């Protein structure tokens, strides 16, 4: 840390350690974890040693230690406890991990320290490069030389999804972890795909390590190819509208059987996903084929479940036309 400034404001300390300003103030007031200096205007200023100590405390708290039990320890004692935890984690992980090093590339600055600490605690992981932009990875490292790509994104929007997928493709990596601060719900949902994991900032090393290991243990090659024919014929029209399903769901609360409620909720979700699949954007012919398969399969499933709901309604004596 010799190349860093001599002191930091609380906002910078929060970014570096992963401890929120509110929690940091509470720890100082209740447990006296550190004693920052004060400027003439009474603003806190933290030293490098303060940050080192806070980082160790955060790691121990993340691993199950109560703040009250470790706040009074010397920094050397905190370091010893962290070393013991890292030793146990490494031994446990190495029992089931292959000995081959897994290579990680990091894009961004705020997440670097957390990634470094996670990698330092696991002998099967190594960092092969740190970059400011995702495009620099493919320019610097040969394609396929990176197993896992960690991408820091302050914001996530619709265009971010395409950027992440392009970074995966150009780098040839198996997985990507996107660490973001803010994002549109639709964009985050769009990133929920097998080759991407999203993590909300600040991401700690204890959060990242199991994600790294889980992602690396699962490879797309381990998924058996699906050879399922696309349902043929016309898409069956919906038998129940969303309004009718809502009425049926409310009606089920006055009868003993909850099947109408559960089935109407299931059909509502199937109808929504059917619509989503039919409208989902496709990047290429392969995408279009997949979305067509999902659309037609969901419609077929929805039609069969509508038959099931109709049978349940007849059994319970419920006439949806009178609701």
Secondary structure, DSSP 8 states (H G I E B T S, - for coil): -TTS-SEE-HHHHHHHH---HHHHHHHHHHH-----EE-TT--EEEEHHHHHHHHHHHHHHHTT--HHHHTTS-HHHHHHHHHHHHHHHHHHHHTTS-SS-EEEEEE-STTHHHHHHHHHT-TTEEEEEEESSTHHHHHHS-TT--SEEEEEEEEE-HHHHHHHHHHHHHHT-SEEEEEEEEE-HHHHHHT-STTEEEEESS--HHHHHHHHHHHHH--GGGS---------S-----SS-HHHHHHHHHHGGGSS--HHHHHHHHHHHHHHHHHHHHH---SSHHHHHHHHHHHHHHHHHHHHHHHHHHHHHHHHT--GGG-
